[in-house]
C-alpha cells in the first residue's frame, strides 16, 4: 500500500433530500420580489414613545410590514421594545403589563395578535386558523427599534386595521384603519424570480426570531 492510499477511498456523501416547501403561514415565499407600498402611519404616540408602520411588502400569499418604535430621549433608557412578545422596563415591572401588544384585523372581523400562540402553528402540515401574525426579526438601539411581521393570508377587500396598546409607554388601545386594497394592489405587483423550493447557494443561512402569534375568529 502506498502512502497515497493510507486512508483508502473516501465514500461519496449521501444525496441531500430535496428541500421541503415552506408553508405559506411561515413567512414570505423565497425567490420573490414583493410589491411594496410605502406607508408613513403614525399608529399611536404618547409623551414617551410612538408606534409607527413604515412599509408593506406584499406577496401572492400574504404580506409583511415593518413596525418602528421611537421613544423620547428621557424615556429611551427605560423602555425596552425588543418586540418579541414581552417588553420590560429595565430593572422593574413585570413582563405582562409592559408588553407592546400588536394586532391586525380584517374586514370580516378575523384578527391576529402577538399575544399568545396561534393554534396549530407547531406543525408544518397543519394549517392554522387564519389570519396569522408572525415576527420576522428586527433590531435597533435605545430610542429606535424596527421589527418585521408576516401576515398570512392576504386580507379581503375593505378596511384593514392595525391595533396596538403599550401601557409602559402610556399608549392606550389605539386602532387605525387603511384600505386593504393597498395591500392587494402591491401583491399584484410581486414578481416571482425563482420558483419556490429552488436550492439556496451553499452555506446560506436564514435566521429568524421565535414565534409569538394568536389568531381569532370574529366572535372571539
TORTORMAR-917435 format. One record per residue (C-alpha): residue in one letter; residue number from 1; x, y, z. Coordinates in nm, 4 decimals. Layout:
<rs>
R  rest   nr         u         v         w
R     A  NUM         X         Y         Z
...
</rs>
This chain:
<rs>
R  rest   nr         u         v         w
R     X    1    0.0000    0.0000    0.0000
R     X    2    0.1420    0.3332   -0.0972
R     X    3    0.1341    0.6330    0.1347
R     X    4   -0.1149    0.7918   -0.1032
R     X    5   -0.3627    0.5117   -0.0198
R     X    6   -0.3184    0.5325    0.3590
R     X    7   -0.6791    0.6396    0.4267
R     X    8   -0.8303    0.4466    0.1403
R     X    9   -1.1112    0.5757   -0.0742
R     X   10   -1.3425    0.8396    0.0667
R     X   11   -1.7067    0.7390    0.0314
R     X   12   -1.9375    0.9737   -0.1518
R     X   13   -2.1762    1.1584    0.0810
R     X   14   -2.5402    1.0555    0.0502
R     X   15   -2.7519    1.2840   -0.1686
R     X   16   -2.9290    1.5623    0.0151
R     X   17   -3.3058    1.5298    0.0280
R     X   18   -3.4972    1.7912   -0.1683
R     X   19   -3.5885    2.0953    0.0418
R     X   20   -3.9337    2.0931    0.1941
R     X   21   -4.1538    2.3756    0.0719
R     X   22   -4.2187    2.6376    0.3360
R     X   23   -4.5830    2.6585    0.4421
R     X   24   -4.7467    2.9846    0.3397
R     X   25   -4.8134    3.0838    0.7004
R     X   26   -4.4437    3.0611    0.8000
R     X   27   -4.3255    3.3633    0.6049
R     X   28   -4.2741    3.5239    0.2642
R     X   29   -4.2047    3.2909   -0.0287
R     X   30   -3.8412    3.2655   -0.1308
R     X   31   -3.7267    3.3836   -0.4703
R     X   32   -3.9909    3.6551   -0.4999
R     X   33   -3.9581    4.0316   -0.5298
R     X   34   -4.2511    4.1742   -0.3342
R     X   35   -4.4750    4.4567   -0.4370
R     X   36   -4.4001    4.7419   -0.1968
R     X   37   -4.6383    5.0055   -0.0651
R     X   38   -4.4695    5.2846    0.1332
R     X   39   -4.6592    5.3773    0.4437
R     X   40   -4.5969    5.6607    0.6880
R     X   41   -4.8513    5.5594    0.9501
R     X   42   -4.8162    5.7050    1.2989
R     X   43   -5.0234    5.4385    1.4677
R     X   44   -5.0046    5.5786    1.8203
R     X   45   -4.7935    5.8111    2.0339
R     X   46   -4.7558    5.9493    2.3826
R     X   47   -4.5054    6.1776    2.5542
R     X   48   -4.2841    5.8712    2.5998
R     X   49   -4.2937    5.6840    2.2691
R     X   50   -4.4548    5.6395    1.9296
R     X   51   -4.5525    5.3290    1.7327
R     X   52   -4.5290    5.3592    1.3538
R     X   53   -4.5722    5.1410    1.0465
R     X   54   -4.3384    5.2371    0.7649
R     X   55   -4.3866    4.9970    0.4731
R     X   56   -4.5799    4.6988    0.3409
R     X   57   -4.4231    4.4244    0.1271
R     X   58   -4.6897    4.2078   -0.0339
R     X   59   -4.6728    3.8653   -0.1985
R     X   60   -4.9213    3.6291   -0.3591
R     X   61   -4.9887    3.4527   -0.0277
R     X   62   -4.9607    3.7282    0.2352
R     X   63   -4.7795    4.0451    0.3299
R     X   64   -4.5089    4.1759    0.5591
R     X   65   -4.4967    4.5098    0.7341
R     X   66   -4.2298    4.6979    0.9263
R     X   67   -4.3060    4.8315    1.2713
R     X   68   -4.0964    5.1184    1.4077
R     X   69   -4.0977    5.2341    1.7690
R     X   70   -3.9427    5.5676    1.8601
R     X   71   -3.9015    5.6859    2.2174
R     X   72   -3.8321    6.0245    2.3694
R     X   73   -3.4782    6.0956    2.4832
R     X   74   -3.5699    6.0881    2.8525
R     X   75   -3.7557    5.7563    2.8111
R     X   76   -3.5254    5.5588    2.5807
R     X   77   -3.3293    5.4040    2.8686
R     X   78   -3.6484    5.2994    3.0462
R     X   79   -3.8374    5.1432    2.7554
R     X   80   -3.7078    4.8228    2.6017
R     X   81   -3.9139    4.7420    2.2911
R     X   82   -3.7371    4.4260    2.1753
R     X   83   -4.0627    4.3270    2.0031
R     X   84   -4.0565    3.9621    2.0991
R     X   85   -4.3821    3.9376    2.2911
R     X   86   -4.2592    4.0666    2.6265
R     X   87   -4.1367    4.4170    2.6932
R     X   88   -3.9686    4.5183    3.0149
R     X   89   -3.8842    4.8365    3.1917
R     X   90   -3.5257    4.7745    3.2857
R     X   91   -3.4923    4.6653    3.6429
R     X   92   -3.8618    4.6919    3.7340
R     X   93   -4.2095    4.5936    3.6319
R     X   94   -4.3475    4.2628    3.5066
R     X   95   -4.3446    4.1317    3.1538
R     X   96   -4.7232    4.1140    3.1358
R     X   97   -4.8115    4.4771    3.1987
R     X   98   -4.5242    4.6241    2.9976
R     X   99   -4.5827    4.4298    2.6744
R     X  100   -4.6285    4.6153    2.3484
R     X  101   -4.9413    4.4476    2.2171
R     X  102   -4.9907    4.4481    1.8417
R     X  103   -5.2579    4.3116    1.6121
R     X  104   -5.4216    4.3269    1.2715
R     X  105   -5.7922    4.2857    1.1920
R     X  106   -5.9533    4.2126    0.8560
R     X  107   -6.2832    4.3456    0.7266
R     X  108   -6.4545    4.0127    0.8057
R     X  109   -6.3725    4.0615    1.1751
R     X  110   -6.0964    3.7989    1.1969
R     X  111   -5.7808    3.9126    1.3713
R     X  112   -5.4297    3.8084    1.4735
R     X  113   -5.2197    3.9430    1.7602
R     X  114   -4.8770    3.8970    1.9162
R     X  115   -5.0372    3.7792    2.2404
R     X  116   -5.0417    3.4029    2.2935
R     X  117   -4.9775    3.1437    2.0235
R     X  118   -5.1576    3.0651    1.7011
R     X  119   -5.3500    2.7357    1.7199
R     X  120   -5.1879    2.4627    1.5092
R     X  121   -4.8726    2.6613    1.4440
R     X  122   -4.6466    2.3940    1.5913
R     X  123   -4.6712    2.1702    1.2847
R     X  124   -4.5771    2.2387    0.9233
R     X  125   -4.8550    2.0170    0.7908
R     X  126   -5.1398    2.1523    0.9996
R     X  127   -5.2737    2.4783    0.8626
R     X  128   -5.3530    2.7197    1.1468
R     X  129   -5.6648    2.9237    1.1793
R     X  130   -5.6217    3.2394    0.9735
R     X  131   -5.5063    3.5064    0.9986
R     X  132   -5.1572    3.4633    1.1443
R     X  133   -4.9122    3.7294    1.2661
R     X  134   -4.5533    3.6021    1.2652
R     X  135   -4.2460    3.8049    1.3814
R     X  136   -3.9669    3.8105    1.1233
R     X  137   -3.6802    3.9695    1.3149
R     X  138   -3.5560    4.3192    1.3821
R     X  139   -3.3036    4.5361    1.5553
R     X  140   -3.2203    4.8816    1.6763
R     X  141   -3.0839    5.0808    1.9659
R     X  142   -3.2225    5.2821    2.2572
R     X  143   -3.4615    5.5363    2.1139
R     X  144   -3.5457    5.3487    1.7923
R     X  145   -3.6349    4.9893    1.7103
R     X  146   -3.7622    4.8154    1.3952
R     X  147   -3.9380    4.4819    1.3697
R     X  148   -4.0763    4.2936    1.0728
R     X  149   -4.4018    4.0966    1.0824
R     X  150   -4.5529    3.8476    0.8393
R     X  151   -4.9318    3.8328    0.7985
R     X  152   -5.0995    3.5358    0.6308
R     X  153   -5.3147    3.5260    0.4223
R     X  154   -5.3879    3.8361    0.2153
R     X  155   -5.6772    4.0393    0.3563
R     X  156   -6.0213    4.0521    0.1965
R     X  157   -6.1296    4.3807    0.0418
R     X  158   -6.2488    4.6528    0.2736
R     X  159   -6.0927    4.8227    0.5746
R     X  160   -5.7970    4.6584    0.7486
R     X  161   -5.6991    4.7731    1.0965
R     X  162   -5.3660    4.7934    1.2773
R     X  163   -5.4156    4.7934    1.6552
R     X  164   -5.1677    4.8471    1.9379
R     X  165   -5.1550    4.9031    2.3129
R     X  166   -4.8415    4.9779    2.5173
R     X  167   -4.9098    5.0618    2.8809
R     X  168   -4.5398    5.1025    2.9647
R     X  169   -4.5283    5.3919    2.7171
R     X  170   -4.8668    5.5339    2.8270
R     X  171   -5.0225    5.4351    2.4925
R     X  172   -5.3852    5.3167    2.5300
R     X  173   -5.5624    5.0791    2.2953
R     X  174   -5.5367    5.2522    1.9570
R     X  175   -5.6780    5.1486    1.6207
R     X  176   -5.6088    5.2805    1.2705
R     X  177   -5.7698    5.1521    0.9513
R     X  178   -5.6330    5.1514    0.5986
R     X  179   -5.7898    5.0289    0.2756
R     X  180   -5.6860    4.6663    0.2224
R     X  181   -5.6734    4.7420   -0.1492
R     X  182   -5.3313    4.8992   -0.0826
R     X  183   -5.2052    4.5532    0.0144
R     X  184   -5.3867    4.3731   -0.2661
R     X  185   -5.2534    4.6116   -0.5320
R     X  186   -4.8993    4.5656   -0.4005
R     X  187   -4.9482    4.1881   -0.4058
R     X  188   -5.0407    4.2057   -0.7750
R     X  189   -4.7019    4.3704   -0.8418
R     X  190   -4.4991    4.0900   -0.6772
R     X  191   -4.2610    3.9161   -0.9187
R     X  192   -4.1535    3.5532   -0.8853
R     X  193   -3.7856    3.5365   -0.9835
R     X  194   -3.7093    3.1785   -0.8759
R     X  195   -3.9665    2.9051   -0.8235
R     X  196   -4.0341    2.8184   -0.4571
R     X  197   -3.8041    2.5442   -0.3325
R     X  198   -3.5076    2.6466   -0.5509
R     X  199   -3.1978    2.5429   -0.3506
R     X  200   -3.0079    2.8333   -0.1992
R     X  201   -2.6383    2.8809   -0.2541
R     X  202   -2.4096    2.6580   -0.0397
R     X  203   -2.3545    2.7995    0.3058
R     X  204   -2.6530    3.0317    0.3002
R     X  205   -2.8386    3.0535    0.6284
R     X  206   -3.1553    3.2204    0.7452
R     X  207   -3.2043    3.3441    1.0993
R     X  208   -3.5445    3.4297    1.2425
R     X  209   -3.6730    3.5142    1.5861
R     X  210   -3.9124    3.2963    1.7786
R     X  211   -4.2825    3.2869    1.7097
R     X  212   -4.5461    3.4681    1.9077
R     X  213   -4.8856    3.4898    1.7437
R     X  214   -5.2513    3.4293    1.8005
R     X  215   -5.5441    3.4304    1.5615
R     X  216   -5.9109    3.4546    1.6476
R     X  217   -6.2448    3.4343    1.4763
R     X  218   -6.4811    3.7340    1.4636
R     X  219   -6.6929    3.6046    1.7533
R     X  220   -6.3972    3.5758    1.9941
</rs>
